[in-house]
C-alpha cells in the first residue's frame, strides 16, 4: 500500500484519481458505463478522474460501481489499540461536539 500521509492534499487527490481511472480501465468500463451504473453524469466521472471537485456522494457511487466500497467503508474507523482507547471512543460517541480548548487569554 502506498503511503499517503506525507503528501500535500493535491498530490493525494492526483494519486487517487489516477488509481480510479486505472481501476475503471482494468474493469474495461467506459466513463459513460460507470456514470450510467452510478446514476450520475459522464462529466462527473470525467471531473472525478481529473481531480476536479465533485460531491462526496458521487465518489461513493463510483466506488460502489467499481466494487471498491469496502475501502471507503474503512475510512475514519476508530483506532482502538487499548481499553483506554475504547473507553474514550465510547464516551466521545455520546458527545456531539468536541470540547473547547482553553484560550490563552
C-alpha positions as CSV (number, residue, x, y, z in Angstrom):
1,X,0.0,0.0,0.0
2,X,1.3,3.4,-0.9
3,X,1.9,5.8,2.0
4,X,-0.3,8.9,1.6
5,X,0.3,10.8,4.8
6,X,3.4,12.8,3.8
7,X,2.0,14.4,0.7
8,X,0.1,17.6,0.0
9,X,-3.7,17.2,-0.4
10,X,-3.4,17.9,-4.1
11,X,-0.9,15.1,-4.5
12,X,-3.1,12.7,-2.7
13,X,-6.1,13.7,-4.9
14,X,-4.0,13.3,-8.0
15,X,-2.8,9.8,-7.0
16,X,-6.3,8.6,-6.0
17,X,-7.7,10.0,-9.3
18,X,-5.1,8.1,-11.2
19,X,-6.0,4.9,-9.3
20,X,-9.7,5.4,-10.0
21,X,-9.0,5.7,-13.8
22,X,-6.7,2.7,-13.7
23,X,-9.3,0.7,-11.9
24,X,-12.1,1.7,-14.3
25,X,-9.9,0.7,-17.3
26,X,-8.9,-2.6,-15.7
27,X,-12.6,-3.4,-15.5
28,X,-12.8,-2.4,-19.2
29,X,-15.5,0.1,-18.4
30,X,-16.0,3.5,-20.2
31,X,-16.8,6.7,-18.3
32,X,-20.3,6.5,-19.7
33,X,-20.8,3.0,-18.4
34,X,-19.6,3.9,-14.9
35,X,-21.8,7.1,-15.0
36,X,-24.8,5.1,-16.1
37,X,-24.5,2.5,-13.4
38,X,-23.8,5.1,-10.8
39,X,-26.7,7.3,-11.8
40,X,-24.5,10.3,-12.4
41,X,-23.4,12.2,-15.5
42,X,-20.4,11.3,-17.6
43,X,-18.9,14.7,-16.9
44,X,-19.0,13.9,-13.2
45,X,-16.9,10.8,-13.8
46,X,-14.5,12.8,-16.0
47,X,-14.2,15.5,-13.4
48,X,-13.6,12.9,-10.7
49,X,-10.8,11.3,-12.7
50,X,-9.3,14.7,-13.4
51,X,-9.3,15.7,-9.7
52,X,-11.9,18.4,-10.0
53,X,-14.3,18.8,-7.2
54,X,-17.3,16.5,-7.2
55,X,-19.7,15.7,-4.4
56,X,-18.6,13.0,-1.9
57,X,-21.8,11.0,-2.6
58,X,-20.7,10.8,-6.3
59,X,-17.3,9.4,-5.1
60,X,-19.2,6.8,-3.1
61,X,-21.4,5.9,-6.1
62,X,-18.4,5.4,-8.4
63,X,-16.7,3.3,-5.7
64,X,-19.7,1.1,-5.5
65,X,-19.9,0.6,-9.2
66,X,-16.2,-0.3,-9.3
67,X,-16.6,-2.7,-6.4
68,X,-14.4,-0.7,-4.1
69,X,-16.9,0.4,-1.4
70,X,-15.0,-1.6,1.3
71,X,-12.1,0.7,1.1
72,X,-14.3,3.7,1.7
73,X,-16.1,1.9,4.5
74,X,-12.8,1.7,6.3
75,X,-12.3,5.4,6.3
76,X,-12.3,7.1,9.7
77,X,-12.8,3.9,11.7
78,X,-11.6,4.5,15.3
79,X,-8.1,3.3,16.2
80,X,-8.7,1.2,19.3
81,X,-5.4,-0.1,20.5
82,X,-6.2,-0.3,24.2
83,X,-9.0,-0.4,26.7
84,X,-8.5,3.3,27.3
85,X,-9.0,4.0,23.6
86,X,-12.2,2.0,23.7
87,X,-13.5,3.9,26.7
88,X,-12.6,7.3,25.2
89,X,-14.3,6.3,21.9
90,X,-17.5,5.2,23.7
91,X,-17.6,8.5,25.7
92,X,-16.9,10.7,22.7
93,X,-19.5,8.9,20.6
94,X,-22.1,10.1,23.1
95,X,-21.0,13.8,22.7
96,X,-22.0,15.8,19.7
97,X,-19.2,18.4,20.0
98,X,-15.5,18.3,20.8
99,X,-14.5,20.1,24.0
100,X,-13.3,23.6,23.5
101,X,-9.7,24.2,24.2
102,X,-8.9,26.9,26.7
103,X,-7.8,30.1,25.2
104,X,-4.6,31.8,26.1
105,X,-6.2,35.0,27.4
